[in-house]
Amino acid sequence: MDFTQNQRLMQITENTLIIGVDIAKRKHVARAIDDRGRDLVKRLAFENTLPGFKDLLTWVETLRHVERRSDVIIGMEPTGHYWLNLAYYLQDLGFKVVVVNPLKVKRSKEMDDDSPTKNDAKDAKVIAQLIKDGRFNEPTLPEELFAELREGMKLHDMIQEDLSSIKAQVHNLLDRYFPEFLTVFKDWTGRSALHLLTEGYFPVDIINTSEDVLLEEVNKVTKRSVGIKRIRALKTAAENSVGIRVGLKMARQEMAYLMDQYHGLAERLASLENDLVTLVMEVPGAEEMMNIKGIGAMTVVAFFSEVGDITQYRDPRQIIKLAGLNLKMNQSGLHKGRTSITKRGRKRLRNILYQVAIPLAKHNAAFSQLHDYYRTRANNPLTGKQSFIALARKLIKIFYVIGTRKCAFDPQRMMQDIPSLQGIQEAA
């Protein structure tokens, strides 16, 4: 029995007015039906503005009075970011707001008229029908602290993307004017290399500068002094460089611009991460999560930015499903196909958990033992990637317990939850 589905259906009664809204960038369309799926009134088209939202409220309140419906449930597709303004507006006014999976809308639109025709009015009706059948979800609209974390991580991703772009442009410039630079310095973002690039040293400048001056220049920014061998290798590379020797004046300006951009973005990113970590420390259980070996502070920030308030979930399996890490089976009769994860849900959350599972398996003794067990167990051994996914699912359950019970991570307790692993430990 799908208890959750039953709970959804119980919310739809003869006193419920069901509103389906098809979301667009500038104009939305709403349809109203009763608990039996009958149209109650002609569709409403309203603007994505405050006057438009008020038109929707007036329309809904009129329908409630005429149809004598005490309860209202308003649903929509989570289309991009356009639905958020209306959802927050309605939620602040106390309306029950739900969302319908766009894939369900796409697959259900031919059920009434056997036609693949798509338009806003039809989609709004399909959304309302799906709500009537209990095929909706209650969205996680972050508030207060969790809204700050969500927006902060969006900005974090933007800065990271811009930094990646700047790094690619620096590589492009070095490939043209000083391709040998990265044979001397493996990473141009290191302090010594970065300082030389910031000061505008091209091959011709390095050739015309003495070893002592270069050494003194580099040691201004490094705690450990750079040896004379490195400086001589740099001068040799400059003397034998095949880099372009024309257009140097504008190339210097390009490098200066890129260095300004890089330093600015790096400083802003460091400041933002500090602010986000300070914010997440206010979340119950966040500090305990960070104390798990292999879990970084930004991992916890990213987790809560996607999940929100962890206490709003009844079971960690809801978060597993939110991340798209729930299992998808393929079997019929005697046929048993491959089992995989659905990949339905928050892609970013799924990626965060998978990426952190890899260092956990290497550096955390408990997770390393669990990883080895998953890969070598006699019944249904997992591949490396499958094991990382299993560890990600396990980590969600651990985060859920820590976040709801405010307790520290106990590696022994985790092992006790797996009887076969407990037997191995006792034998040892």
HELIX and SHEET records of a PDB file:
HELIX    1   1 PHE A    3  MET A   10  1                                   8    
HELIX    2   2 LEU A   50  GLU A   67  1                                  18    
HELIX    3   3 TRP A   83  ASP A   92  1                                  10    
HELIX    4   4 PRO A  102  SER A  108  1                                   7    
HELIX    5   5 ASP A  120  LYS A  132  1                                  13    
HELIX    6   6 GLU A  144  TYR A  177  1                                  34    
HELIX    7   7 PHE A  181  VAL A  184  1                                   4    
HELIX    8   8 ARG A  191  THR A  198  1                                   8    
HELIX    9   9 PRO A  203  ILE A  207  1                                   5    
HELIX   10  10 GLU A  211  VAL A  218  1                                   8    
HELIX   11  11 ILE A  228  GLU A  239  1                                  12    
HELIX   12  12 LEU A  248  VAL A  280  1                                  33    
HELIX   13  13 ALA A  286  MET A  290  1                                   5    
HELIX   14  14 ALA A  297  VAL A  307  1                                  11    
HELIX   15  15 ILE A  310  GLN A  312  5                                   3    
HELIX   16  16 PRO A  316  LEU A  322  1                                   7    
HELIX   17  17 LYS A  347  HIS A  363  1                                  17    
HELIX   18  18 ALA A  365  THR A  376  1                                  12    
HELIX   19  19 GLY A  384  ARG A  405  1                                  22    
HELIX   20  20 PRO A  411  GLN A  416  1                                   6    
HELIX   21  21 PRO A  419  ALA A  427  1                                   9    
SHEET    1   A 5 LEU A  44  GLU A  47  0                                        
SHEET    2   A 5 LYS A  27  ILE A  33 -1                                        
SHEET    3   A 5 THR A  16  ASP A  22 -1                                        
SHEET    4   A 5 ASP A  71  MET A  76  1                                        
SHEET    5   A 5 LYS A  96  VAL A  99  1                                        
SHEET    1   B 2 LEU A 327  LYS A 328  0                                        
SHEET    2   B 2 SER A 340  ILE A 341 -1                                        
SHEET    1   C 2 GLN A 331  SER A 332  0                                        
SHEET    2   C 2 HIS A 335  LYS A 336 -1                                        
END                                                                             
